[in-house]
Amino acid sequence: MQRRQFVNQLTRGLAALIGAPVIHNKNTTTRDIFIPRDGNSIDERFWSFLREQFPLTRERVYLNTGGLGASPYAVIDAVVSRINELEKISETGHSEQVWSSIKQKIAMLLGCDAEEIAYTRNATEGINIVCNGLPLKRGDEVITTTHEHVGNAVPWLARQKRDGIVIKLFEPSTKSAPENLDRLDRLISKRTRVISVPHATTTTGQVLPVKEIAALAKAKNLWFFIDGAQTAGMLNFNLHEIGCDAYATSGHKWMLGPKGTGLLYVRKDRFDAIQALEVGAYSDKSHDLQTGELTLHSSAQRYEYGTVSTPIFVGLGAAIDFLMEIGMDNVWARDAALSTALLNGLQEIPPVEILSPLNQTERSAMITFKMKNIEYLKLQSFLAEKHKLRTRGVGEGGVNALRISWHVYNSFEEVNRVLEGVKEAAKL
Ligand SMILES: Cc1ncc(COP(=O)(O)O)c(C=O)c1O
């Protein structure tokens, strides 16, 4: 199904649900039709209609968007039809127009300028570009957390081994944002150069106070990089308002894009400071081997190089259209409602210990918990085998718990299925 067909079908479906004709035009999004903020019946019919847009099997409940997001037909069809077109002529399909039109959409989603975006294969590639491109010397210090995903741990560790930088860690407190700022601030020394933290941790889904951290970094003249793998496509935010120097994310998690897509944002006044180390075709504006002249692209495109799959980035554009059609406020309201329902239910089950923040403003759509009576990997297997629930075990940071992610294709019925499974596990 083409994206336009989806949009039309979505709109027709909504019209049928609310019993009124809805004429779709560019200025009318689903957000204007109704705001799905709670679990009333119209909302649920909207979300179950939306669920139909995903080929995702119903044979198991998918609760690992933090690992990988499912793509809707609109995205799959956009990729397949572009592959079919391009394979007939054996061309890359790369053009300035295609590249920048998708970046315009990304800029709208992330609250930045199109020229500040580079395409990558995943969040980790963006992290590597920043980590390796920053001008760091032996003894320079980088602050991060004890709860890092391997993607924001290994690049810094490799740089520590190679160049002798020093990594300093703070344990994120799930109790309060000010406490985290304090812990971070206490690690800053004369040798600190970089703060590199996740927007939302992979472990407990805790949303860190990135705006405040950006202000602190600015006041102390430090680089501030955000690992945003867990927030683009889930939270509604604006990178310019946050004020970080760089941000990397995955296209294949909450954004619902094709696998093997990622994005790197670099603030435009930082292009020269974060050196593009891996370069080639498309990185340059001009070059001349004879004269030795090399001028890198004036935008973040300087971080891209060589042939990449145009169809998957066209698919990422379709994924953004899909999210925008729902409206990012609605996406987050839905994700928050489902994850809060799970959290509330889990609090009623005695052996459960919740590790995610109880404070809504610090919580994302990932809820992490463990049980006193059963080890987390055993619990994960029990829920998978007995209840057909796909969850994610979290060993990072010694958390040893289970993480459950909630996104637009999930439902309150699935929240109840998880709670039933956990109640049964409580009796083991
Ligand atoms: C916080 C965080 N950073 C980085 C990554 C790596 O993402 P990717 O596989 O797109 O490189 C993940 C993946 O789960 C993550 O949770």
The ligand as an SDF file (V2000), in Angstrom:
LIG
                    3D

 16 16  0  0  0  0  0  0  0  0999 V2000
   20.5990    3.8750   24.3030 C   0  0  0  0  0  0  0  0  0  0  0  0
   21.0010    3.1310   23.0510 C   0  0  0  0  0  0  0  0  0  0  0  0
   22.0310    3.5640   22.3240 N   0  0  0  0  0  0  0  0  0  0  0  0
   22.4140    2.9670   21.1970 C   0  0  0  0  0  0  0  0  0  0  0  0
   21.7680    1.8430   20.7430 C   0  0  0  0  0  0  0  0  0  0  0  0
   22.2440    1.2070   19.4800 C   0  0  0  0  0  0  0  0  0  0  0  0
   21.3490    1.4320   18.4140 O   0  0  0  0  0  0  0  0  0  0  0  0
   21.7110    0.9520   16.9590 P   0  0  0  0  0  0  0  0  0  0  0  0
   21.5910   -0.5370   16.9540 O   0  0  0  0  0  0  0  0  0  0  0  0
   20.7510    1.6410   16.0610 O   0  0  0  0  0  0  0  0  0  0  0  0
   23.1050    1.3490   16.6850 O   0  0  0  0  0  0  0  0  0  0  0  0
   20.6800    1.3320   21.4610 C   0  0  0  0  0  0  0  0  0  0  0  0
   19.9620    0.1400   21.0120 C   0  0  0  0  0  0  0  0  0  0  0  0
   19.1980   -0.4810   21.6990 O   0  0  0  0  0  0  0  0  0  0  0  0
   20.2950    1.9920   22.6660 C   0  0  0  0  0  0  0  0  0  0  0  0
   19.2940    1.5520   23.4300 O   0  0  0  0  0  0  0  0  0  0  0  0
  1  2  1  0
  2  3  1  0
  2 15  2  0
  3  4  2  0
  4  5  1  0
  5  6  1  0
  5 12  2  0
  6  7  1  0
  7  8  1  0
  8  9  2  0
  8 10  1  0
  8 11  1  0
 12 13  1  0
 12 15  1  0
 13 14  2  0
 15 16  1  0
M  END
$$$$
